């Protein structure tokens, strides 16, 4: 199955904006006040994706490991910033520990998938490493944010229970065991649900892109299976590391819980 990709020109892009106009009209009609967000989101979508396209063309032309790793690192840093911004709890400074754990987890997963499973030569071949690494980061990033939000929220909500266990002689690990387990469970659910629905409810992005590019559907399916299991594995590994690290930061050296209730909660 081969064939030239149908190119999308400026006219088609402008025509596609009709969907944004429909969404904006619905927002105005129902008073949702999402028009500004839709406008900013559309502008950022165009700007960021076109910028990415030019950067990738430059990186592909260089065919060197360092620009590839620089792009990969930038994506991880940006993902960490997004996760930090999504977490309402600001009492725990976990940006740098989380960044380090994400670099380790994503690097191991991306190198394994491109260099060992797919067998790209060299392992950092940009046509494989950057797209697969980007899908890995983008899909597991949401799971990590869900896990951390659940962890910090439950620690504050069940503060008295945790402190009671600490007073009875439990360490921070024993006092937060159930909370950590629930946080990891919450983060893993979206990835597992995607595995349950893939191929029946929706066709994933990578498989769709390869089919549009003229690839054999069976080849595209194999790539998609590899990507799905890679995402689930990386999500599990990162959820485990991230939740454990952030949980430890919530407790002091004397095993005391450092999270304090908000002012409005004390009243």
Secondary structure, 3 states (H helix, E strand, C coil): CCCCCCCCCHHHHHHHCHHHHHHHHHHHHHCCCCHHHHHHHHHHHHHHHHHHHHHHHHHHHHCCHHHHHHHHHHHHHHHHHHHHHHCCCCCCCCHHHHHHHHHHHHHHHHHHHHHHHHCCCCCCCHHHHHHHHHHHHHHHHHHHHHHHHHHHHHHHHCHHHHHHHHHCCCCHHHHCHHHHHHHHHHHHHHHHHHHHHECCCECCHHHHHHHHCCCCHHHHHHHHHHHHHHHHHHHHHHHHHHHHHHHHHCECCCCCECCCCCHHHHC
